[in-house]
Amino acid sequence: MPSHNSNWTWAPVKEGNTTVGRVRYAASTAQEYRNFKTQAAAPRTNRFGHRQINHPVGGGIKKAYVSMKLRRRMPNAQRAALAGVNVLNPGYNPAGAHKAHLGPDVFGGPSRRENLANERPSINLRGHKKIENRINRLMKAVTAPGDTSPTRTRGGLVVAEDYSNTGQPTGRTYMTSIKDHTTNTRSYHKLTFTPI
């Protein structure tokens, strides 16, 4: 079954016995990554940038972009408390809502409003987490033994998420550039989550 294959090209995201979405993976190119980064138009300051587009009527969020340098979080590093931090889409508040990072905190994404969206727990833990794990494996595959520095840049990540009029996330795209420091080359990857 696709969900048990760590090199999936697609996999279902389940909530109990119900499929609530799909994740997809495809190899990409430097040009596609650059085009997506240009479209995001979210210049980075201190390794992170963001841009938000609102609906013309009502003013709620329509689309969010984040752009960041990829790092690897230190094992057992303390996570930021999110209770007092606002989100991009406060109008959407499903039962047990998670504050989901658009640019994952495990890769150095900040825990602040511009990088957090309310999401269903099953989608955050089984959809976005599956994508994060895949990106982590891509980084590990080109990391030399002993290269564990949490401050070393390991590539770049640009994320776009779309929202309905009520702020419900309707799809997220991750475009990543992974740097191989041994060969000084990069690989490019596109990963998406689409709710059903």
N, C-alpha and C positions, 0 to 999 in steps of 0.2 A: 504494500500500500504506500502511496507517495509520502504520507506524513511520517513514516518511519525511516525514510531514506534521507540521510544527512545532506546529500547532494541533490535535493529536490529541485525540480523546475517549477513545480506547483505542489501545494498541499492544502487540504481543507483545514479550517479553523472551527473547532467544535465548542459548543456550550451544552454539556450533557451529550445527548444523542442528536442534537440539532446542529447542522452546519450553519455557522453565522457569517462565514467569509472564506476567502481564499488568499493565500500568499503565493506569489510568483517570483521566479528568479530568471534572469537572462544575462549573459555576458554583454558588455557594452563597449564603447570606444571612447577615446580621448575627446573626439569631436562631440559626441552625444553628451558627455559629462560637461564639457565647456558650454555647450548650448543651454543645458539645463541650469547651470550656475549663472549664466548671463540672464536667463529668463527670471531666475529668483531675484536678481538684483538686490542682494542682501550682503553688502560689504561687511567683512569681519573686523571686529575690534576685540582685542584679547581673545583671538581664535574663534569668535562667534559673531554671527550676524543674523538679522531677522527682518522680515517685511510682512505686513498684513494688508489684505485687500478686503474692504467691507462691501456688503450688499448696498446697492444704490438706494433701495427703499428699506427703511428700518434701521440701517446702519450696523446690523450685526455682522459678525465675521463671515466672509465668503471663502477666503483662501489664506493660508499662512505658509511662509517659506522660512526655513532656517538653513544656514550655511556654517559649517564648522570644520576645524582641523580635527582629525581623528587622533586620539591618544588611547592608551589602555589604563583604566582605573587601577589603583593599587589594590591588591587583594585585601579584603577586610577593612577597607577605608570606610569611615563613617559616612552614611548617607545624610543628605540635608533633610531637615524636617519640612514637610510641604503644607502642614495644616494652615499656616498663615499666609500662604502664597496664592494669589489669584490665578485664574486660567484665561486662555484666549476666548473660550466659548462658554461663559457661565450660564447661558440660556439652556444648555443641554446638561441635564443632571440625572442620569440613569441610576437605578438602585445600586448602592454600593460603589458609586463612581470612583474610578481611579484617576489621579492626576498623571496622565501619561506624557512622558518627555517626547517631543518630536525629534530632537537631537539627543540620543540616548545618554544618560548620565554615566553609564559604564564606559563611554568613549569620550568623556569630558564635557558633555552637554550641561549647561547651567540649569539650576533649579529655580527658575524665575518665570514670571507670567508669560513672557514672549516665547517660552519653550515648553509650555504645559497646556494640555487640553484635557477636558473631561472625556472619559472613555469608559465603556463597559469593561468590567474586570476581565471577562473571558477573552475579549479582543486584545486587551493590553498584555495579558499574561500568555496567551496562546498564539496570537497573531504577530504583534510587534516584537515580542520576545523571541519568537522563532526567527524573525528577520535579523534581530541583533545577534543571535547565536551564529547565524550564517556569516554575517559580516566579521564576527570575531574569529571564526574558523578561517576565513579568507586572510585575515591579518596574520594569524598564527602560522599559516602555511608558508609565509615568506619571512618569518621572523627567525633570526639566527638564535641558536641555543644560548641562553644566558642574557639575551637582550630583553631585559624586563623593565627598563626605565619608564615610569609613568608619565614623564614629561616629553618623551620623544614623539615627534609627529610621525604618524604612520599612514598618512593619506588625508583625504578630504571627504566630507559628506555633505550633500545638499538634500533637503527633505521638503516636500510640498504636501500639504493636506488641504482638502476641500471640505466645505461645510454646507449643510442645508440652511434654509431660512431660520430654523430654530437652533442652529449651532451643532446639529448632529454631524459627526465626521462621516463623510461619504466616500473616502478613499485616500490613501497615502502612498506616495512614491518616494523611494530612497535611491539616490544615485551616488555611488561611492567610487573613489579613486584609492587604490591600495598600493603603498610604496614598498618595494623590496629594496631594503637598504644594502643588501649584499651585492646585487647586480645593478642597483640604481635605475631600476625600471618600474613601471606602474601597470597595474591592471585595472579595468573598469567594469562596474557591475550595476545592474538595475534590479531593484526589488520592490514589489508592490504589495499592499494589502487592499483588498476590495471587499466591502461588506456585501452580504447577500440579503 
